[in-house]
Amino acid sequence: MSTTVVGRHDETGDVLVRDEPLPADLRPGDLLAVPGCGAYHFPLASNYDLVGRPPLIAVRDGQARVLVRREIFDDLLHRDEA
């Protein structure tokens, strides 16, 4: 069965992968690596719709390591003046 993977923003261009087969044993919570996914990719990420920027993760020999942590909502508010 083919699957379309979309981003979290409600935009027509948020299709990351169109009509590709995914493994039958894929379950909620599994990670899906999508190289070069535009504004969802670390170098092009922004805070559009107050969405935190993604983490930067390196993978080598099946082991993942976080290089830059995921941005959380408190990070978005940190620069605001009261």
Sequence and secondary structure as in RCSB ss.txt:
>XXXX:A:sequence
MSTTVVGRHDETGDVLVRDEPLPADLRPGDLLAVPGCGAYHFPLASNYDLVGRPPLIAVRDGQARVLVRREIFDD
LLHRDEA
>XXXX:A:secstr
 EEEEE SS  TT EEEEEEE  TT  TT     SS GGGSGGG   GGG     EEEEETTEEEEEE    HHH
HHTT   
